[in-house]
Amino acid sequence: MRTIIEGGTIVNEGKAFVGSVVIEGDRIVAVIPKQEGSSFPIEGEERVDATGCYVLPGIIDDHVHFREPGLTAKADIDSESCAAAAGGVTSYFDMPNTVPQTTTLEALEEKQLLAATKSHVNYAFFFGATNDNAELLAQLDPHSIPGVKLFMGSSTGNMLVDRDEALERIFSLSPLPIMVHCEDTSIINRNMEAIKQRFGDDPDVRFHSVIRSMEACMESTRKAIELAVTHSVQMHIAHVSTKEELEMIPADCLHVITAEATVGHLLFSFVDYERLGARIKVNPSIKSVIDQEALRQGLRDGRISVVATDHAPHLLEQKQGGCAKAASGMPMVQFSLPAMLSLVDEEVLTIERMVELMAHNPAIIFGVQQRGFLREGYKADITIVRPHSPWTVTKDVILSKCKWSPLEGRTFDWRVEKTFCNGHLVYHNGVVDRGYIAQPILFR
């Protein structure tokens, strides 16, 4: 089966040009710029008219929580991969804090088998580090796993690694990139106790950024960088949230120490607690306008290498309360691409840079095989988006199982029209092909 996507503006590897992408089976066989005044003399069985649209590499989200197994009242692989497809996301890396945690080889295999029957976009799973499982790291298959997830200093799901000897072993033994969640528990606990003494057992959510503070992030990030440098380990710092952390990270360093920003930290600052309350309660916390602007600057200057979602659904009733009671995390995977395109419209970054951050760089950093670019011979993971096509986030368009979003009521001017996953049209104008099962991602 040959498909030709023609007439759209292709954005790939720092360039934007009108042209065609030719697909055969699950592969791209040609990317052809349109010559001035010429038509496309390509014979194909199916033509997709992308005139007026932008044709992008499929988005790779390196940080999601799809909640399966064990937490499927909130979300599952079926529902959240549908949401991903609708958002132009063709590949995701899922985190290990499920039930059971993905901290044994058996639990890892269980997740892979689940996705092989349920995931509508491409999938991979991080292995979770603990205080006691460093000896398993050498047994991990580097071709099927993006990396090791380390909750360093703070976590949900009892995956905190807080022993110095355990940290040394993990950094010395890991054959894979280490993704770190950096917050210092001792600082957080002190801050929580002080705020509770003043404001009661469940302080208002506006204190979340005081409790999970800049200092808590800085202290943990500093320690992580020291460990990575000492052991010469590739490290990826998840959801950077402060200006000070960015100042520690080398610019344009895609193979040593890299940083991820989440869409939530780019869209929101702590002034939004007044409007959205615990709907934007996440760990690490949403912080100041100065931090938000520093992260946006980091998109441009290279200190941020990846934009992801940290997609973390909870039932809406679990989001009620304040700093102590409301769950942390929000669902974002369906709306991350339109949200980032809104920042393109605001001239926060260019569309070419956005594609680097959301497709090219995740593939480079984690060694994804034959995805993340529109190249001949690569898997045909392709997202088509249409500008100047306003729509509003309402409950009825949300495909995540939790059925809410902090973006409800927000109007975006970009619409995801089509998502091709391995050459298959998995999403088209509001409909996901739930009969399609995608592929495991291969690495290195």
N, C-alpha and C positions, 0 to 999 in steps of 0.2 A: 504494500500500500504506500503510495507516494502522496504527500501533502505539501502544498506550496503556500506559505504565508507571504502575501505580496502587498506592496504598496505602503507598508508602515514604516515609521522611523525606527530603525534598529539602534539600540543603545548597548554598546559592548566594547570592553577594553579601552575605555576612554574616548570613544568616538560615537557620534550620532549621525546616521545617514539613512536615506530612504533606500530600501532594497527588499530582497526576498530571502526567506529561510526555507530551504527544501528539506523535508523529512522523508526518510524511508524506514519503515518499521519503527524501532525505538531510537533511531539515530538521526542526527543532523548530517546531511550529505553535502550541503553547500550553503554558504552565506554569500549572497551576490548583491553588491551595490548596484543601484539603478544608474545607468548612464544618462546624461542629459538628453532629453527628447526621445529616449528609447522605451520600448515596452519590454515585457519579460517573455522571451521566446522559449519558455520552459514548458514541456509537456508534462502534465501531472493528472493523476486520477481525481484529486480534489484540490480546489483552490479556496483559500481563506483570504477575503479582501480585508486588509488591515489599514486601508486608507484612513488617515486622520488619527490613527492610533500609534502607540509606542510599543515596540516589540522588545521585551527584556529577557535576559536569562531568568529561569525560575528562581524565586527567592529561596535562600537557604537560611532557616532559622536555627541557630546553633544552641538555643536555650528554651526548652518548653517543658511543661509538666502536664502530661496527658492523663495522669492519675490512675492508669491501669498497669498492674492489677491492684485491687484492694480498696480503691477510693472512688469506685465507679458511680456512686451517687452524684458526684460532682462533674465527672467527665469520663470519657473513655477514648480508646484509640479510634474507634469508628466516628464518633461525633466530632472530635477535635481535628482529625485529619480531613473531615469534610469542611470544617471551618477554615483550615489551612488552605485547601484547594480553592475555596471561594475568595481567599485573600491573595491568591497568586503565589502562595508558598508551596513549592514542589518537594522540599526536603526538610526534615526536622531532626534534631538530636534531642532525645528525651532524657530527663534527669532521673537520678536513682532513688529519690526519697518517695517510693511507693510502698505498698504493703503486699508481700515482703519487700524490704529494701533491696536494691540491685547491688548487693555487696558480696554475693557468692556467684560462682560460675553457673550454678543451677538456676538462680533467679534471673541471671542475664539471659540464659537460653530460653527460659519461660517467656520473657518479654519478646524476644525475637520471634518465637513461634506464634505468639498472639498477633503481632503486627503482620506476620506473613499471611494471615487470614482476614485481617480487619482494616489495614491501613490503606487509605485511598491516595496517599502521596508517599514518597520515599522516606525511609526511616532508618534511624540508628539510635543506639542507647549508650549513654555514659555508664561506666562502672564506678561505683561509689567507694571511696576510701573510708576506712574506720581506724580506730586506735589499734585494731588487732588483725587486720587482713592484708598487710603489706606483702606477705609472702605469696599472695595470689597474683600480684601484678605481673610477674614474669610469665604467668600462664595465659595471659590475655592474648587474643588474636588481634594483632595490629591492623589486619585488613578489614575487620568487621566492627571495630570500636573507635569512635573519634578520640576518646581520651578518658582520663580519670577525673571524677568530680570530687573536690575536697572542700567540705564545709569547715573553714579554718577560722575558729573563733566563735562562730554562731551558726545555728541551723534550726530548721524545723524538721521533725521526724527523727530526733535522737541520733543524728549522724555527725555530731560535733567531734572534731579531732582536736584535742586540746593538750595532748602530751607532747613535750618537745622531742622525746625519743621516737615517738610514732611519726611525727612530722619529718624528722631526719630520715627515717627509713623510707617513707613514701617518696620523698624527693630524690633519694639516692637510688631507689629500686625501680621507679616507674619507667617503662620503656615508651610510654605514650605522653602526649601533652597533658598537662595538669590544668584543669579549670578550677579556679579558687573563688569561693564566696568569702569575702574579707570583712568581718566585723569582729570586734573584741568583746567577748561575753562579759568579762569582769567590768569593763567600762559601762556596758549596757545595763548590767544588774545594779550598779551603783546609781546610775541615772534614774532607773525605774524606781528604786527605793526612795530616792529624794523627791521625785515627782509625786509618788503615792502618798508620802507623808504630808504633802501640801494640798493635794487635790483628790484624795480618796483612792479606793482600790482599783478603779477603772478610769484613769484620767482621760480627758477629752483627746480625741485623735490628733488634734493640732499639736500635742506635745510629742508625737511619735518621732519627729525629727530632732527633738531635744534628747529623747531617750536613746534612740539609735543615731548617735551624733556623728559629726564630722570626725571628732577625735577617735571614736570607735573604729571608723573605717580606716583612718590614717594609720593607726597603730598596727592593725592587722595587715594592711597592704604593705607597709614598710617591712614587716617580718617576712611576708611571703616573697617579696622581691629579694631580700637577703638570702633566703633559702634557695631560690631559683638560680641566683648568680653563683652561690657557693657550689651547687651541684650541677651547674650547666644544664639545666632542664628547661625545656620549652614550657612557658606558663602563660595562661590566658586568664586575665582578671575579669570576672563576671560583673555585670551591672555596676560599673563605676558610677559614683553618685556625687563626688565632690571635686571642686577645683583643685584642692590640695593633692588628692590622689593623682590627678592628671599630671601635675608638676613632677611627680616621681617617675613617670613612664617615658621611655625614649620615644621620640617621634619616628614614624616610618620604619618600624622594626618588625617586619612580619614573621620573623622566624625565631625570636627569642622571648621577649616579654610583650604581650599585646593586651589590648583593653577592649572590652565590650561596653557599649551603652545601650540601655533599653529605650524603647519607644516611650514608655511611661515617664522616665526621667527627663526625656527630651521635650515632652509635651507639657508636663505639669511642674509646678513649684509649690512650696508650702502655702502660698496664698490660696491655692485651689482646695485646701481642706475645708474652707468656709463653705464652698459650693458643693463639694462632692463627698466630704466626710471620709468615712472608712472605705469607700469604694476605691480610693487611691492609696490605701494603706498597704505598703509593700516593704519588704526587707531586701536591701537597705532602704531606708526611708527616702521619700521625696523630700528634697531639701530646698535651699534658698533660690531666689531668682538669679543671684550671682553664680551659684553652682550650675543652674540650668543653662545660663549663657556660656559658661566655661565648657560644658559638654558640647554645646552647639559649635563653639569655636574648635573644639577637639575633632569634630567631624571634618572640618576644613583643613586643619594643620597636620593631620596624620596621627595624632596621639590616640584617637579612637580608631580602631581597625575594623570593628564589626558593630552593626546595629542588629539587635535581636529583640525578643519580646519578654522573656521570662514569663511566658503565658502560664498563668497559675489560677485555674478556675476554682471557685468556692461557691456553694449555694448562697443565695443572697441573705438568707437568715444567719449564715455564719459570718457575714460581714457587718453584723449589727454590734454596736458597743463602741468602746474606745480603745486606748492603747493596750490594755490587758486582755480584753475579751474578743474584739473583732479579729477575724482571721486576716493574715497578710497575704496579698497576692491578687492579681486581677487578670481577666481573660483579654488577650490582645491580638492573637494570631490572625484573626480574620480581617483586622483593620490596620495592621501595621504598615502595609504598603501604601494604601490611600493616605494614611497619616504622614508618612515620610514624604510622599509626593506633595502634600500640603506645605511642608517645609521647603521643598523645592520651589513652589510658587512664591513663598515668602522670601526667597533668595538666601535662605540659611545655608544651602548647599546646591550644587548642580545635580542634574539627573544622572550625569555620568559618574559623579562621586557617589551618589546614592547606590547605584548598581555595584560599584566596587565594595561598598560597605555591607550590602545585603546579599550579594551573590558571589562576586569574585573572591573577596578576602576570606570569607568562611571556608571556601574550597581550598585556598592556598594554605591557610593556617593549619587546618586539620588534615590536609593531604587527601581531599576528596578526589576520587578517580572519575574523570570524564564527566564532571558536572560543574555548574557554576559559571560557564562561559557559553557563548554561541560560537562553537567551533566545529569544523568538519570532523566527523568521527565521534563527537561527544553525544551523550544522551540528550534526547530532544525534550528537555525541561524548559518550557517557554511560557512566559506570561504576557498577555496582551492587555494593555490598559488604554482607556480612552479619556483624554482631557476634556474640560468644558462640558462635563456631563454630571451635573450636581445631583446628589442624593443624600438622604439623611439616615443616620443610624437609628433604627427603631427596633423594638423588641422582636417584631415579626421577621426581621432579616437576620437575626443572630442565630448562627448554627451551633455554637458551643452549647453543650448540654445544660450549663447553668442558666442560660437564657437572660443574661444581663451584661451590660458593658458600661464602663465609666465614660464611654463616648456617646452614650444615648443622647439624642437631640442634636448632635454635631453634624453639620453638613460638609461633605467633601465634594470637591470638584472633579476628582478622578475616580473612574469606575473600572474595576477589574472585569473585563469582558470574557476572556477565555484563558484557561490554564491548561497547558499540555504537559503531561507527565509521562516521560518515556514515549513520546510521540502520540499518546492517547489523549483525546480531548476529555479531561476529567471534570472540567467545569465550564459552563457556558451560560451566560446571562441568567444567573440565579439558580441554576440547576447543577447539582453534583451527580456524577455517575457513580452511584454507590455500589454498582456491580463490579467496578474496576478495583483491582488490588495491585498496589505499586510494588516497588523493588527495594531490597535492602541496599543501603549505601555501602560502597567499598572504598577503602582508604589506602593511601600511600602506594 
